[in-house]
């Protein structure tokens, strides 16, 4: 399938090199790798494949520019981020199309991601000038205590493939606002959006060497080299829990500051008094956003037995009506999964659910290629023993398990190593407050299927992560508190 003229023209404007020290360069080895459209399997661009040496040169650049960037006034950093936001809004169609081509998500959702990702630029442009300190007398009355906040220093960011713009802006914006320099490694499956965003940051006025991009097909070697370098002061990673654990182990050797946004297995609890119209709409949003490829996806739909049949009927009607096609083309609800093995893993989880007693209500099959497509699917009467109850699906599969009592719903919801987000639908305000207290998650949506917001602290508990991104908390992930005692004369 040939690219459309506007698609090829856009791809031609995306750099193919590495961003190191303000220049776009080939890999020192000359190596490259291909980026594919998951909806067609075709190569859409070939780009530089960074070596460990390239990554170290990128860190050299971040270290060399750290002092000057930290000394830049907060107002200037704020203005740069605001210019970046304005430029992104002007070019939202370009970024949406690029994301759809390299990741597969429907173009309408890609536009939503541009808006969401842009809000981190706007939010942290405002937070840059609002970092507060403290000045007070010590309890003994012998001196005054001054608490200030200073930039952590050079940062290394490892971002995932599923939200290639928002995950870059969610990390880069607060780092720049705080006065930190950056080396970022975008996912090898979706590096083009981050590269294009780095080009935009240059235009917005980010000085050369402050943001460096080193995409690579050799992630482990690059990360090991950077994390062992004592000049690096911060690691922020979004991805799977097993990889996050390995990175934490490596980061511990130099006692790095870390922010880890890891896996999720979100419960979506529908009580007997829920407004089913709201619950169904919430489930569609929480489950099928980004083709189900989100750490915030509602993986376990926990429905009271008295309304489960009706809920299943309503949601199945909506799911069976969803359209499937290439995300970069207008009008589709479900795009391609990011790679072939994602289709295989989704099929495995569906087959396991059926083997353990569940019923496929609609969908349930991979779609013949080209492209990595899976039918939007509803499975009812999940067994507690099914793999879906333990593993992230990361595909367009909605699985329903039934419960009888509130305590049982809480037990099912909390029976996971993860604790990123939970969703609850009930018209009982007191029950809603009980769920806020009882459900083990860093975030919760009460009668809504979407919680993400740049002004809110995003993050989880248990094995879903450490730290928060967004909100006023987000900038403090990149600042160290410094206490000074001034004796009274």
C-alpha positions as CSV (number, residue, x, y, z in Angstrom):
1,X,0.0,0.0,0.0
2,X,1.6,3.3,-1.1
3,X,1.8,6.2,1.2
4,X,-0.5,9.1,0.4
5,X,1.3,12.3,-0.8
6,X,0.6,14.2,2.4
7,X,1.9,11.3,4.5
8,X,5.2,11.0,2.5
9,X,5.6,14.8,2.7
10,X,5.2,14.7,6.5
11,X,7.7,11.8,6.9
12,X,10.2,13.7,4.7
13,X,10.1,16.5,7.3
14,X,11.0,14.2,10.2
15,X,14.7,14.0,10.9
16,X,16.3,10.6,10.5
17,X,19.4,11.2,12.7
18,X,20.2,11.5,16.4
19,X,19.8,14.8,18.2
20,X,23.1,15.3,20.1
21,X,24.4,18.7,21.1
22,X,22.0,20.6,18.9
23,X,22.9,18.7,15.7
24,X,21.2,15.9,13.9
25,X,23.8,13.2,13.3
26,X,24.1,9.7,11.9
27,X,25.0,6.9,14.3
28,X,28.8,6.6,14.8
29,X,28.5,3.0,13.5
30,X,26.4,4.1,10.5
31,X,23.7,1.6,11.6
32,X,20.0,2.3,11.0
33,X,16.7,0.6,11.7
34,X,13.3,0.7,10.1
35,X,10.0,2.0,11.4
36,X,6.9,0.3,10.2
37,X,3.2,1.1,9.8
38,X,1.6,-1.6,11.9
39,X,-1.6,-1.4,9.8
40,X,0.3,-2.4,6.6
41,X,3.6,-3.8,7.8
42,X,5.4,-1.5,5.4
43,X,8.5,0.5,6.2
44,X,7.7,4.2,6.5
45,X,11.1,5.5,7.4
46,X,14.6,4.4,8.1
47,X,16.5,6.2,10.9
48,X,19.8,6.2,12.8
49,X,20.4,3.5,15.3
50,X,22.3,4.9,18.2
51,X,25.3,3.1,19.7
52,X,26.4,3.2,23.3
53,X,29.1,5.7,22.2
54,X,26.3,8.0,20.8
55,X,24.4,7.7,24.1
56,X,27.4,8.8,26.1
57,X,27.9,11.7,23.7
58,X,24.3,12.7,24.3
59,X,24.9,12.6,28.1
60,X,28.1,14.7,27.5
61,X,25.9,17.3,25.9
62,X,23.3,17.2,28.7
63,X,26.1,17.6,31.3
64,X,27.8,20.4,29.4
65,X,24.6,22.5,29.2
66,X,23.2,21.7,32.6
67,X,24.6,24.7,34.5
68,X,23.6,27.2,31.9
69,X,20.1,25.8,31.5
70,X,19.6,25.7,35.3
71,X,20.7,29.4,35.5
72,X,18.2,30.4,32.9
73,X,15.4,32.4,34.5
74,X,12.2,30.5,35.3
75,X,10.3,33.1,33.2
76,X,12.4,32.3,30.1
77,X,12.0,28.5,30.6
78,X,8.3,29.2,31.0
79,X,8.1,31.2,27.8
80,X,9.9,28.5,25.8
81,X,7.5,25.8,27.0
82,X,4.5,28.1,26.1
83,X,5.9,28.7,22.6
84,X,6.3,24.9,22.3
85,X,2.6,24.5,23.3
86,X,1.5,27.1,20.7
87,X,3.6,25.4,18.0
88,X,2.2,22.0,18.8
89,X,-1.4,23.3,18.6
90,X,-0.6,24.8,15.2
91,X,0.7,21.5,14.0
92,X,-1.7,19.1,15.7
93,X,-2.7,17.5,12.5
94,X,0.9,16.7,11.5
95,X,1.6,15.1,14.9
96,X,-1.7,13.2,14.9
97,X,-1.1,11.7,11.5
98,X,2.5,10.8,12.3
99,X,1.4,9.0,15.5
100,X,-1.3,7.1,13.6
101,X,1.2,6.0,11.0
102,X,3.9,4.7,13.3
103,X,1.7,3.4,16.2
104,X,-1.6,2.5,14.6
105,X,-4.1,4.4,16.7
106,X,-7.2,5.9,15.1
107,X,-6.6,9.4,13.9
108,X,-9.4,10.8,16.1
109,X,-7.6,9.4,19.2
110,X,-4.3,10.7,17.9
111,X,-5.7,14.2,17.8
112,X,-6.9,13.7,21.4
113,X,-3.3,12.7,22.4
114,X,-2.0,15.9,20.8
115,X,-4.3,17.9,23.0
116,X,-3.5,15.8,26.1
117,X,0.3,15.9,25.4
118,X,0.2,19.6,24.7
119,X,-1.4,20.3,28.1
120,X,1.8,19.2,29.8
121,X,3.7,21.9,28.0
122,X,1.1,24.5,29.0
123,X,0.8,23.3,32.6
124,X,4.5,23.2,33.2
125,X,5.1,26.5,31.5
126,X,2.9,27.8,34.3
127,X,4.5,25.7,37.1
128,X,8.0,26.8,36.1
129,X,7.5,30.2,37.8
130,X,5.7,28.8,40.8
131,X,8.3,26.7,42.6
132,X,8.1,27.9,46.2
133,X,10.6,27.7,49.0
134,X,10.3,28.4,52.7
135,X,11.8,30.8,55.2
136,X,11.1,30.4,58.9
137,X,12.8,30.7,62.4
138,X,14.0,27.4,63.8
139,X,12.2,26.2,67.0
140,X,15.2,27.1,69.2
141,X,15.2,30.7,68.0
142,X,18.9,30.5,67.2
143,X,18.6,30.9,63.4
144,X,16.5,31.1,60.3
145,X,15.9,28.1,58.1
146,X,15.8,28.6,54.3
147,X,14.4,25.8,52.1
148,X,15.0,26.2,48.4
149,X,14.7,23.8,45.4
150,X,17.4,23.2,42.9
151,X,17.4,21.1,39.6
152,X,18.2,17.5,40.0
153,X,20.5,17.6,37.0
154,X,20.9,15.6,33.8
155,X,18.0,13.2,33.2
156,X,17.5,10.0,31.2
157,X,14.1,9.2,29.9
158,X,12.9,5.9,28.5
159,X,9.4,6.3,26.9
160,X,6.9,3.6,25.6
161,X,5.4,3.1,22.2
162,X,1.7,3.5,23.1
163,X,1.5,7.3,23.7
164,X,4.6,8.5,21.8
165,X,3.8,12.2,22.2
166,X,2.2,12.4,25.6
167,X,4.9,10.3,27.3
168,X,7.6,12.6,25.9
169,X,5.9,15.8,26.9
170,X,4.9,14.4,30.3
171,X,8.6,13.9,31.1
172,X,10.4,16.6,29.1
173,X,8.1,19.5,30.1
174,X,8.6,19.3,33.9
175,X,12.3,18.6,33.5
176,X,12.8,21.7,31.4
177,X,10.6,23.7,33.7
178,X,12.7,22.7,36.7
179,X,16.0,23.5,34.9
180,X,17.1,19.9,34.0
181,X,18.7,18.7,30.8
182,X,17.6,15.6,29.0
183,X,18.6,12.5,27.1
184,X,15.6,10.6,25.8
185,X,15.3,7.2,24.3
186,X,12.0,6.8,22.6
187,X,10.6,3.3,21.9
188,X,12.1,1.6,18.9
189,X,8.6,0.9,17.5
190,X,7.5,4.6,17.6
191,X,10.5,6.9,17.6
192,X,9.3,9.4,14.9
193,X,6.9,11.4,17.0
194,X,9.6,12.1,19.6
195,X,12.1,13.1,16.9
196,X,9.5,15.4,15.4
197,X,8.8,16.9,18.8
198,X,12.5,17.5,19.5
199,X,12.6,19.5,16.2
200,X,9.6,21.6,17.5
201,X,11.5,22.2,20.8
202,X,14.4,23.6,18.8
203,X,12.1,26.0,17.0
204,X,10.5,27.0,20.3
205,X,13.9,28.1,21.6
206,X,15.3,25.2,23.7
207,X,19.1,25.8,23.5
208,X,21.3,23.3,21.7
209,X,22.2,20.3,23.8
210,X,19.5,20.7,26.4
211,X,17.3,17.9,24.9
212,X,19.1,15.0,23.2
213,X,17.3,12.1,21.4
214,X,19.1,8.8,21.0
215,X,16.7,6.2,19.5
216,X,18.2,2.7,19.3
217,X,17.4,-0.9,18.7
218,X,19.8,-1.8,21.5
219,X,17.9,-0.4,24.5
220,X,19.5,-2.6,27.2
221,X,23.1,-1.8,26.3
222,X,22.4,2.0,26.1
223,X,20.5,2.1,29.3
224,X,23.2,0.1,31.2
225,X,25.9,2.5,30.0
226,X,24.0,5.6,30.9
227,X,22.8,4.4,34.3
228,X,26.3,3.4,35.3
229,X,27.6,6.9,34.5
230,X,27.9,8.9,37.7
231,X,27.1,12.2,35.9
232,X,23.5,11.1,35.4
233,X,21.2,12.2,38.2
234,X,17.7,11.1,37.3
235,X,15.9,8.2,35.5
236,X,12.3,8.4,34.4
237,X,10.8,5.3,32.8
238,X,7.4,4.3,31.5
239,X,6.9,0.7,30.6
240,X,6.4,-2.8,31.9
241,X,7.1,-3.7,35.6
242,X,9.7,-6.4,34.8
243,X,11.8,-3.9,32.8
244,X,11.2,-1.2,35.4
245,X,12.6,-3.5,38.1
246,X,15.8,-4.1,36.1
247,X,16.2,-0.4,35.6
248,X,15.7,0.3,39.3
249,X,18.4,-2.2,40.1
250,X,20.8,-0.5,37.8
251,X,19.8,3.0,39.0
252,X,20.4,1.9,42.6
253,X,24.1,1.6,42.0
254,X,24.5,5.3,41.7
255,X,21.5,6.2,43.9
256,X,19.7,7.9,41.1
257,X,16.4,9.7,41.6
258,X,13.8,7.6,39.8
259,X,10.3,8.0,38.6
260,X,8.7,4.7,37.4
261,X,5.3,4.5,35.7
262,X,4.9,0.7,35.3
263,X,2.2,-1.8,34.5
264,X,-1.5,-1.9,35.4
265,X,-4.4,-4.2,35.6
266,X,-7.2,-1.8,36.3
267,X,-10.5,-3.0,37.9
268,X,-13.7,-1.4,36.6
269,X,-16.4,-2.0,39.2
270,X,-20.1,-1.6,38.4
271,X,-22.4,-1.8,41.4
272,X,-26.1,-2.7,41.3
273,X,-27.1,0.9,41.7
274,X,-24.9,2.2,38.9
275,X,-26.3,4.3,36.0
276,X,-25.8,1.7,33.3
277,X,-25.7,4.2,30.5
278,X,-22.8,6.0,32.2
279,X,-21.1,2.6,33.1
280,X,-21.3,1.3,29.5
281,X,-19.9,4.6,28.1
282,X,-17.2,4.6,30.8
283,X,-16.2,1.0,30.0
284,X,-16.0,1.7,26.3
285,X,-13.6,4.7,27.0
286,X,-11.6,3.0,29.7
287,X,-11.2,-0.3,27.8
288,X,-10.9,0.6,24.1
289,X,-9.0,3.9,24.2
290,X,-5.8,3.4,22.2
291,X,-7.1,0.0,21.1
292,X,-6.8,-1.2,24.7
293,X,-3.0,-0.6,24.6
294,X,-2.8,1.6,27.7
295,X,-1.6,0.9,31.3
296,X,-4.8,2.7,32.4
297,X,-7.0,0.3,30.4
298,X,-9.9,-1.3,32.3
299,X,-8.8,-5.0,32.1
300,X,-11.2,-6.5,34.7
301,X,-14.8,-5.4,34.4
302,X,-16.3,-6.4,37.7
303,X,-20.1,-6.3,37.5
304,X,-22.8,-7.0,40.1
305,X,-24.7,-10.1,39.2
306,X,-28.0,-8.4,39.2
307,X,-27.1,-6.0,36.3
308,X,-24.4,-8.1,34.6
309,X,-26.6,-9.6,31.9
310,X,-27.9,-6.1,30.9
311,X,-24.5,-4.6,31.1
312,X,-23.0,-7.3,28.9
313,X,-25.8,-6.9,26.4
314,X,-25.4,-3.2,26.1
315,X,-21.7,-3.1,25.9
316,X,-21.6,-6.0,23.4
317,X,-24.0,-4.0,21.1
318,X,-21.5,-1.1,21.1
319,X,-18.4,-3.3,20.6
320,X,-19.9,-5.3,17.8
321,X,-20.6,-2.0,15.9
322,X,-17.0,-0.8,16.1
323,X,-15.2,-0.4,12.8
324,X,-11.6,-1.7,12.3
325,X,-9.1,-0.2,9.9
326,X,-5.9,1.7,9.3
327,X,-5.6,4.3,12.0
328,X,-4.2,7.0,9.7
329,X,-7.4,6.8,7.6
330,X,-10.5,8.6,8.9
331,X,-13.5,6.9,10.3
332,X,-12.2,3.8,12.2
333,X,-12.8,3.1,15.9
334,X,-10.1,0.4,16.2
335,X,-6.7,0.5,14.6
336,X,-3.9,-2.0,14.3
337,X,-2.0,-3.4,17.4
338,X,1.5,-2.2,17.5
339,X,3.2,-5.5,16.4
340,X,2.5,-9.0,15.4
341,X,3.3,-10.5,18.8
342,X,0.7,-8.3,20.4
343,X,-1.9,-10.0,18.3
344,X,-0.6,-13.4,19.3
345,X,-0.7,-12.4,23.0
346,X,-4.2,-11.1,22.8
347,X,-5.3,-14.4,21.1
348,X,-3.6,-16.3,23.8
349,X,-5.4,-14.5,26.6
350,X,-8.8,-14.9,24.9
351,X,-8.2,-18.7,24.4
352,X,-7.2,-19.1,28.0
353,X,-10.4,-17.2,29.1
354,X,-12.5,-19.6,27.1
355,X,-10.6,-22.7,28.4
356,X,-11.3,-21.5,32.0
357,X,-15.0,-21.2,31.4
358,X,-15.7,-17.8,29.9
359,X,-17.9,-17.1,26.9
360,X,-17.0,-15.0,23.9
361,X,-20.0,-12.7,23.3
362,X,-18.6,-10.8,20.3
363,X,-15.3,-10.8,18.4
364,X,-12.5,-13.0,19.8
365,X,-10.4,-13.6,16.6
366,X,-7.4,-12.1,15.0
367,X,-8.0,-10.5,11.6
368,X,-6.0,-11.7,8.6
369,X,-3.4,-9.3,7.4
370,X,-1.8,-7.2,6.1
371,X,-1.5,-5.5,9.4
372,X,-1.8,-6.4,13.1
373,X,-5.5,-6.4,13.7
374,X,-7.7,-8.1,16.3
375,X,-11.5,-8.0,16.5
376,X,-12.9,-5.8,19.3
377,X,-14.1,-8.4,21.8
378,X,-16.4,-9.0,24.7
379,X,-15.9,-12.0,27.0
380,X,-18.4,-12.7,29.7
381,X,-18.3,-14.8,32.9
382,X,-14.6,-14.7,33.4
383,X,-13.1,-17.2,35.9
384,X,-11.0,-15.9,38.7
385,X,-8.4,-18.4,37.4
386,X,-8.1,-16.8,33.9
387,X,-4.9,-15.2,32.9
388,X,-6.7,-12.0,32.1
389,X,-7.3,-11.6,35.9
390,X,-3.5,-11.4,36.4
391,X,-2.0,-10.0,33.2
392,X,-2.4,-6.8,31.2
393,X,-4.3,-7.5,28.0
394,X,-3.0,-4.6,25.9
395,X,-5.6,-5.4,23.3
396,X,-9.2,-4.6,22.4
397,X,-10.7,-7.3,24.8
398,X,-13.3,-6.4,27.5
399,X,-13.7,-9.2,30.0
400,X,-16.6,-9.4,32.5
401,X,-16.5,-11.1,35.9
402,X,-19.4,-11.1,38.3
403,X,-19.7,-10.4,42.0
404,X,-22.4,-10.5,44.7
405,X,-21.3,-8.3,47.6
406,X,-19.3,-5.1,48.0
407,X,-16.6,-6.9,50.0
408,X,-16.3,-9.4,47.2
409,X,-15.9,-6.7,44.6
410,X,-13.1,-5.0,46.7
411,X,-11.4,-8.4,47.1
412,X,-11.4,-9.1,43.3
413,X,-10.3,-5.5,42.5
414,X,-7.4,-5.6,44.9
415,X,-6.3,-9.1,44.0
416,X,-3.4,-8.0,41.8
417,X,0.2,-6.9,42.1
418,X,-0.7,-3.7,40.3
419,X,-2.2,-0.5,41.7
420,X,-2.2,2.1,39.0
421,X,-5.9,3.1,38.5
422,X,-9.4,1.9,39.4
423,X,-12.8,2.8,38.1
424,X,-16.0,2.6,40.1
425,X,-19.6,3.2,39.0
426,X,-22.2,3.7,41.8
427,X,-24.9,6.3,42.5
428,X,-24.3,5.8,46.3
429,X,-22.1,8.7,47.4
430,X,-21.2,6.9,50.7
431,X,-20.2,3.8,48.8
432,X,-18.1,5.9,46.4
433,X,-16.2,7.3,49.4
434,X,-15.7,3.8,50.8
435,X,-14.2,2.7,47.5
436,X,-11.8,5.7,47.5
437,X,-10.5,4.3,50.8
438,X,-10.6,0.6,50.0
439,X,-9.3,0.2,46.5
440,X,-5.6,-0.1,46.2
441,X,-4.7,2.3,43.4
442,X,-2.8,5.6,42.9
443,X,-5.7,7.0,40.9
444,X,-9.5,6.4,40.7
445,X,-12.3,7.4,38.4
446,X,-15.7,7.7,40.1
447,X,-18.4,7.4,37.5
448,X,-16.0,8.2,34.7
449,X,-13.8,6.1,32.5
450,X,-11.0,8.7,31.9
451,X,-8.8,10.1,34.7
452,X,-5.7,11.5,32.9
453,X,-5.2,15.2,33.2
454,X,-2.0,17.3,33.1
455,X,-3.0,19.1,36.2
456,X,-3.4,15.9,38.2
457,X,-0.7,13.6,39.7
458,X,-0.5,10.5,37.5
459,X,1.0,7.4,39.1
460,X,0.4,4.2,40.9
461,X,1.2,2.1,44.0
462,X,2.4,-1.4,44.6
463,X,4.2,-2.7,41.4
464,X,2.6,0.0,39.3
465,X,5.3,2.5,40.1
466,X,7.1,5.2,42.1
467,X,6.6,9.0,41.8
468,X,4.0,11.1,40.0
469,X,3.8,12.9,36.7
470,X,1.7,15.9,36.2
471,X,0.1,18.2,38.8
472,X,2.3,20.4,41.0
473,X,3.9,17.2,42.2
474,X,5.3,16.6,38.7
475,X,7.9,19.4,38.7
476,X,9.2,18.4,42.2
477,X,10.2,15.0,40.7
478,X,13.0,17.1,39.1
479,X,13.9,19.3,42.0
480,X,16.0,18.6,45.1
481,X,15.2,20.4,48.4
482,X,18.1,22.3,49.9
483,X,18.1,23.5,53.5
484,X,20.3,26.4,54.7
485,X,20.6,27.5,58.3
486,X,21.4,31.2,58.8
487,X,22.4,31.8,62.5
488,X,20.9,34.8,64.2
489,X,23.4,37.3,65.4
